[in-house]
Amino acid sequence: MKTKKIAICFFGQIRQGSVGACENILRYLGDLRNECDIFVHTWDVESRGNGVAYLSQEGPPVNDQHWYKHTKGSQESIQYFYSQFKPRCMEVEEYNLQDTLPLWGGRRFDPVLNKWSVAMWKSIQECNRMKIRYAEKNNLKYTYTLQIRTDLVFSSEKSLAEDISQIPNENTLLFGDLMNVFPSQGQQRLEDVMWLAHTSVIDKVASYSNYYSSTVSNINDPNDPGYKDWQLYCAEWITKTLGLSFRPLLNSRMRLYSYIDIEKGIDPMNPGFGNPPGRFGCVR
């Protein structure tokens, strides 16, 4: 079996900010780029929730706490993202996202399971499956796997090589704690924009989407009975069911690059970071 060191799995939407983030992510990969095989799972819809929308010029409708909308994604953005990373495999799915009700983005209907799922978590799982199939067909083994959003940008001193050096063993998941959730939530919450670990760990954790959808009766509204916070629930599943551990990277100076940054003319190579670093539209 041939050994390839690293698999990079991009998941979720290719948003406006994803185009600007490409150069920054390539800088983060650095000299390891040639050791990476890249996989991308995305869809042809771009959605905006109520979170960062309040900081944009258009903003959500007045008095609408559940603001959410989606439009057809930009084919030009998808093509540009492909040209920059030249992935081994890339899948752009055509499907609708459930809108208006969720506070946290879209839900995807799975016609096979006959269930709604959180689109982002499903994308993590499907991108990882893409990697597994490619490795099997080509007799490859990836030592490490990085799961990452397409619109994440890093501080200039960060590198993938340094982050890999922090992996302590084959039983631990590292994550980018850009919003400082780990200490503030009693070390029981897992941020979901970037995961890095030995491939055996990622292959287990990436299946969370099926577990969440099949064991939680309400995946839509945190104010209704039966809802489980997906980050807390995932953290509990990783430790208690999978028997793995997780912890944040020592350096989590990263954040999402969004259409707000585009409106403000923020340079994605030097975007500025707040405190915690995950704040949007923050100039140093």
C-alpha positions as semicolon CSV with decimal commas, in nm:
position;residue;x (nm);y (nm);z (nm)
1;M;0,000;0,000;0,000
2;K;0,128;0,342;-0,097
3;T;0,128;0,596;0,185
4;K;0,010;0,949;0,125
5;K;0,061;1,162;0,429
6;I;-0,237;1,401;0,435
7;A;-0,596;1,419;0,309
8;I;-0,762;1,760;0,305
9;C;-1,145;1,742;0,312
10;F;-1,330;2,065;0,238
11;F;-1,695;2,056;0,342
12;G;-1,999;2,281;0,325
13;Q;-2,089;2,574;0,109
14;I;-1,855;2,756;-0,122
15;R;-1,957;3,105;-0,018
16;Q;-1,848;3,446;-0,143
17;G;-1,576;3,446;0,120
18;S;-1,443;3,107;0,006
19;V;-1,292;3,264;-0,307
20;G;-1,098;3,516;-0,101
21;A;-0,987;3,249;0,147
22;C;-0,816;3,028;-0,114
23;E;-0,479;3,205;-0,109
24;N;-0,476;3,217;0,270
25;I;-0,547;2,844;0,301
26;L;-0,277;2,764;0,045
27;R;-0,032;2,966;0,254
28;Y;-0,137;2,763;0,559
29;L;-0,072;2,435;0,372
30;G;0,270;2,567;0,274
31;D;0,536;2,315;0,172
32;L;0,304;2,028;0,262
33;R;0,072;2,107;-0,030
34;N;0,249;1,851;-0,249
35;E;0,190;1,584;0,014
36;C;-0,184;1,654;0,026
37;D;-0,472;1,499;-0,167
38;I;-0,771;1,730;-0,163
39;F;-1,140;1,640;-0,161
40;V;-1,437;1,878;-0,177
41;H;-1,805;1,825;-0,100
42;T;-2,035;2,121;-0,155
43;W;-2,373;2,211;-0,303
44;D;-2,523;2,458;-0,545
45;V;-2,695;2,671;-0,280
46;E;-2,549;2,954;-0,072
47;S;-2,731;3,027;0,253
48;R;-2,713;3,303;0,511
49;G;-2,840;3,269;0,867
50;N;-2,914;3,531;1,128
51;G;-2,569;3,523;1,293
52;V;-2,329;3,742;1,098
53;A;-2,610;3,886;0,887
54;Y;-2,677;4,141;1,160
55;L;-2,336;4,291;1,089
56;S;-2,386;4,318;0,713
57;Q;-2,509;4,622;0,523
58;E;-2,839;4,460;0,427
59;G;-2,903;4,289;0,761
60;P;-3,198;4,062;0,838
61;P;-3,559;4,183;0,826
62;V;-3,661;4,401;1,120
63;N;-3,762;4,204;1,432
64;D;-3,694;3,871;1,261
65;Q;-3,485;3,657;1,497
66;H;-3,504;3,356;1,266
67;W;-3,375;3,535;0,956
68;Y;-3,254;3,295;0,693
69;K;-3,236;3,294;0,315
70;H;-3,068;3,100;0,041
71;T;-2,987;3,163;-0,323
72;K;-2,825;2,968;-0,602
73;G;-2,451;2,955;-0,549
74;S;-2,209;3,115;-0,791
75;Q;-2,078;2,876;-1,057
76;E;-1,783;3,109;-1,103
77;S;-1,692;3,077;-0,734
78;I;-1,714;2,698;-0,750
79;Q;-1,499;2,686;-1,062
80;Y;-1,242;2,922;-0,910
81;F;-1,221;2,715;-0,592
82;Y;-1,161;2,405;-0,803
83;S;-0,888;2,576;-1,006
84;Q;-0,700;2,684;-0,694
85;F;-0,698;2,348;-0,513
86;K;-0,721;2,099;-0,800
87;P;-0,893;1,834;-0,585
88;R;-0,869;1,460;-0,650
89;C;-1,249;1,449;-0,620
90;M;-1,510;1,723;-0,596
91;E;-1,885;1,679;-0,568
92;V;-2,135;1,961;-0,613
93;E;-2,475;1,834;-0,510
94;E;-2,803;1,982;-0,621
95;Y;-3,051;1,996;-0,340
96;N;-3,268;2,237;-0,148
97;L;-3,204;2,346;0,206
98;Q;-3,485;2,377;0,456
99;D;-3,523;2,746;0,536
100;T;-3,707;2,992;0,766
101;L;-3,715;2,777;1,082
102;P;-3,353;2,701;1,176
103;L;-3,142;2,944;1,371
104;W;-2,822;2,780;1,248
105;G;-2,830;2,744;0,873
106;G;-2,970;2,474;0,649
107;R;-3,111;2,129;0,679
108;R;-3,085;1,877;0,400
109;F;-3,343;1,608;0,325
110;D;-3,183;1,268;0,270
111;P;-3,406;1,060;0,037
112;V;-3,224;0,740;0,135
113;L;-3,267;0,777;0,512
114;N;-3,598;0,964;0,462
115;K;-3,484;1,217;0,721
116;W;-3,374;1,575;0,751
117;S;-3,011;1,622;0,851
118;V;-2,792;1,921;0,931
119;A;-2,641;1,996;0,589
120;M;-2,298;2,092;0,726
121;W;-2,256;1,771;0,927
122;K;-2,377;1,564;0,633
123;S;-2,120;1,734;0,412
124;I;-1,841;1,640;0,656
125;Q;-1,950;1,278;0,637
126;E;-1,988;1,268;0,258
127;C;-1,654;1,436;0,191
128;N;-1,483;1,184;0,416
129;R;-1,656;0,899;0,234
130;M;-1,522;1,043;-0,090
131;K;-1,171;1,027;0,056
132;I;-1,219;0,667;0,175
133;R;-1,343;0,550;-0,166
134;Y;-1,054;0,723;-0,344
135;A;-0,799;0,568;-0,107
136;E;-0,944;0,220;-0,156
137;K;-0,948;0,249;-0,535
138;N;-0,590;0,375;-0,547
139;N;-0,441;0,159;-0,271
140;L;-0,356;0,461;-0,059
141;K;-0,332;0,521;0,313
142;Y;-0,352;0,872;0,457
143;T;-0,170;0,923;0,784
144;Y;-0,355;1,245;0,869
145;T;-0,685;1,399;0,765
146;L;-0,783;1,765;0,791
147;Q;-1,156;1,851;0,777
148;I;-1,198;2,221;0,701
149;R;-1,455;2,477;0,589
150;T;-1,394;2,647;0,257
151;D;-1,403;3,002;0,399
152;L;-1,159;2,970;0,690
153;V;-0,859;3,205;0,706
154;F;-0,554;3,175;0,931
155;S;-0,311;3,411;1,096
156;S;0,011;3,436;0,894
157;E;0,226;3,255;1,153
158;K;0,011;2,941;1,140
159;S;0,098;2,637;0,930
160;L;-0,039;2,290;0,877
161;A;0,302;2,140;0,958
162;E;0,302;2,304;1,301
163;D;-0,054;2,194;1,373
164;I;0,023;1,834;1,275
165;S;0,319;1,836;1,512
166;Q;0,074;1,896;1,799
167;I;-0,120;1,571;1,743
168;P;-0,032;1,377;2,059
169;N;-0,142;1,027;1,964
170;E;-0,378;0,819;1,749
171;N;-0,665;0,872;1,991
172;T;-0,704;1,251;1,991
173;L;-0,890;1,499;1,771
174;L;-0,753;1,853;1,749
175;F;-0,988;2,135;1,655
176;G;-0,964;2,504;1,577
177;D;-1,116;2,680;1,877
178;L;-1,165;3,015;1,704
179;M;-1,450;3,124;1,933
180;N;-1,282;3,006;2,254
181;V;-1,563;2,760;2,326
182;F;-1,349;2,494;2,495
183;P;-1,261;2,676;2,819
184;S;-1,581;2,880;2,829
185;Q;-1,797;2,564;2,806
186;G;-1,613;2,359;3,067
187;Q;-1,403;2,170;2,811
188;Q;-1,716;1,996;2,687
189;R;-1,788;2,172;2,356
190;L;-1,639;2,098;2,015
191;E;-1,606;2,373;1,753
192;D;-1,685;2,243;1,405
193;V;-1,497;2,453;1,146
194;M;-1,166;2,261;1,149
195;W;-1,067;1,913;1,268
196;L;-0,721;1,755;1,245
197;A;-0,618;1,407;1,356
198;H;-0,485;1,071;1,248
199;T;-0,709;0,945;0,971
200;S;-0,845;0,661;1,185
201;V;-0,986;0,920;1,428
202;I;-1,142;1,139;1,157
203;D;-1,302;0,834;0,992
204;K;-1,488;0,763;1,316
205;V;-1,584;1,121;1,403
206;A;-1,696;1,209;1,050
207;S;-1,990;0,969;1,081
208;Y;-2,154;1,194;1,344
209;S;-2,423;1,315;1,102
210;N;-2,603;0,979;1,100
211;Y;-2,582;0,948;1,477
212;Y;-2,717;1,300;1,535
213;S;-3,008;1,262;1,294
214;S;-3,106;0,918;1,422
215;T;-3,088;0,989;1,797
216;V;-3,223;1,346;1,824
217;S;-3,597;1,399;1,783
218;N;-3,572;1,773;1,709
219;I;-3,277;1,904;1,508
220;N;-3,434;2,237;1,419
221;D;-3,515;2,470;1,705
222;P;-3,318;2,498;2,032
223;N;-3,629;2,639;2,199
224;D;-3,835;2,325;2,143
225;P;-3,821;1,995;2,339
226;G;-3,596;1,720;2,213
227;Y;-3,330;1,949;2,069
228;K;-2,962;1,867;2,131
229;D;-2,689;2,125;2,076
230;W;-2,483;1,960;1,802
231;Q;-2,142;2,072;1,932
232;L;-2,205;1,958;2,290
233;Y;-2,373;1,638;2,174
234;C;-2,087;1,558;1,937
235;A;-1,831;1,614;2,212
236;E;-2,020;1,376;2,442
237;W;-2,046;1,113;2,166
238;I;-1,673;1,134;2,088
239;T;-1,565;1,079;2,446
240;K;-1,834;0,849;2,587
241;T;-1,927;0,638;2,284
242;L;-1,617;0,642;2,063
243;G;-1,372;0,649;2,354
244;L;-1,164;0,924;2,192
245;S;-1,044;1,256;2,327
246;F;-1,041;1,605;2,178
247;R;-0,871;1,933;2,253
248;P;-0,809;2,267;2,083
249;L;-0,501;2,362;1,888
250;L;-0,248;2,565;2,084
251;N;-0,284;2,840;1,823
252;S;-0,642;2,901;1,710
253;R;-0,587;3,237;1,542
254;M;-0,832;3,178;1,259
255;R;-1,175;3,297;1,160
256;L;-1,428;3,280;0,879
257;Y;-1,387;3,520;0,587
258;S;-1,733;3,638;0,486
259;Y;-1,925;3,870;0,257
260;I;-1,902;4,123;0,541
261;D;-1,527;4,128;0,491
262;I;-1,578;4,170;0,118
263;E;-1,808;4,467;0,181
264;K;-1,543;4,624;0,403
265;G;-1,254;4,550;0,168
266;I;-1,071;4,335;0,424
267;D;-0,757;4,165;0,288
268;P;-0,799;3,784;0,334
269;M;-0,421;3,746;0,364
270;N;-0,419;3,990;0,657
271;P;-0,779;3,992;0,779
272;G;-0,727;4,091;1,141
273;F;-0,844;3,888;1,436
274;G;-1,057;3,983;1,732
275;N;-1,067;3,845;2,081
276;P;-1,154;3,564;2,047
277;P;-1,008;3,540;1,697
278;G;-1,334;3,417;1,544
279;R;-1,503;3,757;1,540
280;F;-1,623;3,864;1,195
281;G;-1,515;4,174;1,007
282;C;-1,249;4,258;1,264
283;V;-0,957;4,480;1,163
284;R;-0,640;4,455;1,363
